[in-house]
Amino acid sequence: MTATPVARPDEVRRHNRTTLLRFLHVGGPVTRATLATELGLNRSTIKTLVDGLAEAGVVEERVPRPGRGAGRPSLLVLPQPQAAVVLAVDVQVEHVAIALVGLGGQILGRNSWNLRGRTREPDEVITHVIESATILAGDLGCEPVAAGVSVPGVVRRSDGHVHEAPNLRWTDVALGERLSGVLRIPVLVGNDAELGAVAEHLRGAARGSSDVVYVSADVGVGGGVIAEGSSLRGAAGYVGELGHMAIRPGGRACYCGSSGCWETEVGEAALCRALGLSDDTPRGAILVELRELGRDPAAARDRLAEFAEWLTLGLVNVVNLLGPQLVVLGDLFTALPEAVLTAVAEEVRRRSLVSRAFGGTEIVCSALGADVKLLGAAEVAFERVLDTV
Amino acid sequence: MTATPVARPDEVRRHNRTTLLRFLHVGGPVTRATLATELGLNRSTIKTLVDGLAEAGVVEERVPRPGRGAGRPSLLVLPQPQAAVVLAVDVQVEHVAIALVGLGGQILGRNSWNLRGRTREPDEVITHVIESATILAGDLGCEPVAAGVSVPGVVRRSDGHVHEAPNLRWTDVALGERLSGVLRIPVLVGNDAELGAVAEHLRGAARGSSDVVYVSADVGVGGGVIAEGSSLRGAAGYVGELGHMAIRPGGRACYCGSSGCWETEVGEAALCRALGLSDDTPRGAILVELRELGRDPAAARDRLAEFAEWLTLGLVNVVNLLGPQLVVLGDLFTALPEAVLTAVAEEVRRRSLVSRAFGGTEIVCSALGADVKLLGAAEVAFERVLDTV
C-alpha cells in the first residue's frame, strides 16, 4: 500500500513533459491536436510543453502536408533522434550486437561480433563492448546518455547483477556495475526475453495489447510477460524463466538442476533432434532445413509432430497461468513451417480453459526480427532517461 | 501508455482521504503520528482528514493507554465497522457461505449452507444467497453498500460474468448482473483463488510480501497471483488457471478438455487416490486420515511420495514462471502432514532456477483458514466503495 504524495505544480509540469516525450518516442510524429486529445491536456498546455521541447532541440515542428480538412493544419511534432541517444547491447550465446539508438527508437549505427569459437569470459565481453561502443559513438559523433543490456539469464534488475546465465556459463557477474563504472552512464541490464517482450509491446507485434507473453527459442528458451501494460517481474526484480517449466516428468536432465524442462524439449538442440540434425548444426543450416521442410506442409507436420506437441503443451500452460490475449513467438520459433505454427496455435486455443473463456489467445510471430532484444535494451535505457531529456 | 490528468485540489483531498481510510481498513487502529509518517502527509493534513472522518462517524478517536514516552500521546484512530458494511459470498462446490463484513475487515455476522446432495443450479444458489443476505442484514441492522462474490471458475471481472465453473457445472452465468439487479448495490465477482490471494496478501500469511502466489486445493486446484502488490489479471480480466497447467503428458483426461492437468494430480480426488480412499470420501474423513498419517513422518512421506512429486513439479513451474518471494498453500494443502510439506518446499527451492537466484522462495500455509475467500470477496467489495464512504 503506497500513499501518493500531493503533487506540486512543477512536478505536474515535469510529469506532463515526460508523458508527452514518451508518447512521441514510442508513437512517432503526431500533430499538436492529436497530442492534446491523446494526453487529455488542453491545447495551451501542449503548446507550452512543445515550445519548451523545441527550444531545447528535443523536438522539431513542421507544417504537415496539406490534407483534406479545411482550416489551418495543426503543426506536426517530430522527436529529434540526436536529442537523446542510448547504447543498446544484446549479449547472445553466439554473438554480441551493439547499437546506438536515438530518441524515437531509430537505430543510428551498429556493430556486432561472433562468439563462436571465441571465449565468452565476462571480462573479454565487457572489454569488447566498451571498446566497440566508444568507437561507434566517435564515428557517429554522439554520446549515449544511458545503456541497456540484454542477457540470456537470471538478472537482478536493481543493479544489473547477472546471477546465472547458464548458456553463457556466467555466474554472479556484476555486469551493470562494471559497465557503468567505465561508461559513466546509467546501465540497465535485463533478461533477454523480458526485453524482447518490452520491444514487441512498444514497437512490434504486440502494440496495443496490454497482456502479452513473448516466448523465444535461441539456444535456450525464455519468456517475457507484459501484464496490464507493464513488464511483469517477480520478487527482487527477477523475471520468470518459462524455459525451465517442468513439462516432461522423468525427461532429459537440464543444466538448471531439474529435468524435463520445456527448454530441453523445444530449444535449439531439441529442434535439431527433431529435424535429424546433429546438436551442433550452425543456425544457418537449421534455417535452411526448416525452409525446405516448409514446402511440404504434410511432411512438416509429420516430422515435427512431437516437437509441436511439446511446444503446444508449454504454451497451454503459459496461457492457462497468465491469460494473455496475445502470445508472440520469437527467434527460432518464427522459422517453423507455417503449417506447424498454425496447428500449434489452434491446439493451444482448443486445450486452454483460459483462452476459451475470452474467445481465444492469438499466437503470432515477432515483428522485429533479429533486432528485438537490441530494441528492448534501448527501451529500458530510455525509460530511465526520458524524464531528464 | 496513459496520461495522468493534472490533479485538482479537491481530487487530491479525496485521494488522500481514501488512502488514509484504506490504511486504517487494512492495518487497524493507529495513532495520528503513525498515519502522518506512513502516508507521508503533514500533521495538519492528517488532522483535517481525521476530523472529517470522525464527524462522519467513519472513525473514532481514543486516547491510547499510557505508554513509556513522555509528553502528550498521539490520539489513536479506529475505523468504525458499521460505517461501511459489505456482503461477502463464498460459493464453493460443496457449500455456500455468506457474511457481512465491516470496515476494518471484521466479520459482523455469517451464515452458510451445504450443497451436498442439493442442486447447484445457479437460479437456486442466487435466490438462496439473496434471501440469506436479506435476513442477515435485518438481524444485524445494517445495509451492505457493496458485495463481493467468490466463485471457483473463470470469471470476467468487468461485469461478474461466470464463463465456466466446471466443478459447479456452471456455464455462462451472469452472476454479477443478476445479484446487483436484485440487491441494488455494486457486485464484484472474482475467481476464488484470486480472492484467496488478495486476502492472504492483505490480512494473512502474505502481509508485506509484494510478489505472492496463493495455491489452493478444494475439489479443484486454483491459484491467484499478487505481482508488485496488485492482483495479476490476464486479458479481459481473467485470472490464470494454475490447476489446468499440463503437468503429466498423456495423463488422465481432465474435464477442461485437456489431459494430465495439475488438478488431476493434486486435487481432492488425487489426494483420495493417494490415501487409498474412495473418490467420494467426505472432506472430514480425508482430514482425519491426513492427521493420522501425520503422526508417522516416514510413513507419510512414503505414502504420499508420488502426490508430493506432482505437487513439487507444479510448484517449480509456478515459481519459475512467476518468481514469487512467497507461495501460500491453502485449503486441503494445509492439511498435508508437516513432513510432506517440508520436503516439498525444500525440493521446490532446490529445483527452481528462479528461486535459487534470490535465495529461495518461501512456501507457507494459509493463515486465514476457512474464511480466506470470504475475506477476499469482502476486500474486492471494499475496494470499490472505500472512496465513497
Interface residues (C-beta under 8 A of the other chain):
Chain A: M1 T2 A3 T4 P5 V6 A7 V12 H15 N16 T19 R22 F23 V26 E38 L39 G40 L41 T45 V154 R156 H163 E164 S209 S210 D211 G223 A227 E228 G229 L232 R233 G234 A235 A236 Y238 V239 G240 E241 L242 H244 M245 A246 I247 R248 P249 C256 G257 S258 E309 L313 V316 N317 V318 N320 L321 L322 G323 P324 Q325 L326 R350 R351 S352 L353 V354 R356 A357 F358 T361
Chain B: M1 T2 A3 T4 P5 V6 A7 V12 H15 N16 T19 R22 F23 V26 E38 L39 G40 L41 V154 R156 H163 E164 P166 S209 S210 D211 G223 A227 E228 G229 L232 R233 G234 A235 A236 Y238 V239 G240 E241 L242 H244 M245 A246 I247 R248 P249 C256 G257 S258 E309 L313 V316 N317 V318 N320 L321 L322 G323 P324 Q325 L326 R350 R351 S352 L353 V354 R356 A357 F358 T361
